[in-house]
């Protein structure tokens, strides 16, 4: 009986250590899952920012090329004398 009494605290200690190790593994898994979600969210935001930046640069390049033409975008036909009064 005395050997059984000596092993009782040892069983409690091992039980506590197993529970502690399992809880640490659980927290590590939760932290890794949260980190993965933050990585996905950051990548999505970065993609949106890069897309808007690229679109803005493309628009700026298109306007610069249109300005280089120095031609009107729309050519108007001359209005005849009979239609000038109506306009």
N, C-alpha and C positions, 0 to 999 in steps of 0.2 A: 504493500500500500504506500510505503514511503516513496518508492520510485515513481509511482503515479502522481503523487503530490508535487514532486520536483518537476515533472514534465508538464504540469498544468500551466505554469507561467510561460514556459517555452512555447506551448501551443498557442497561447494568446499572443505572444510576440510574433510568431510566424504568421498568424492570422492577420495581425495588424500590418505587418510588412507586405503581405500579399495584397491586402486591401489598398494600402498606400501606393504600391507599384501599379495596381490596376487603375487607380484614380489618376495617377500621373500620366499613364498611357492615354487615358480618355481625354485629359486636358491637352496633351500634345496633339492628339487627333483633331480636337476642336480648334486649336490654334492654327493648325495647318489648313483646315477647311476655311477658316476665316481669312487666312492669308491668300488662299486660292481665290476666294470671292473678291477680295480687294484687288488682286492682280487683274482679274477679268474686268472689274469696273474701271480700273485705271486705264487698261488697254482700250476699252470702249471710248472713254473720254478722250484719250490721246488720238484715237482714230477720227473722232469728230473734229477735234481741233486741227489736225493735219488736213482733213478734207476741206474745211473752211479756208485754211491758209492757201491751199493749192487752188481752190476756186477763185479766191481773191487775186492771186497772182496771175491766173489765166485771164481774168477779166481786165486786169491792168494791162497785160500784154496785148489783148485784143483792142482796147481803147488806144493804146500807143500806136498800133499798126494802122488803125483807122485814121488817126491824126496824121500819120506820115503820107497818106494818099493825098491829102489836101484837095480832095474832090468832094463835092456834095454827095451825101448819101442818096438823096432823092433828086432826080432831074425833073424839073417842071417844064412842061410844054408852054410856050408863049401863049398868052391869052389874046384872042382876036379882039378887034375894036367893037364888034357887035356884042361880045360877051363881057366886056369890061364894065359896062353899065350895070349888068346884073350882079356882078361880084361886088 
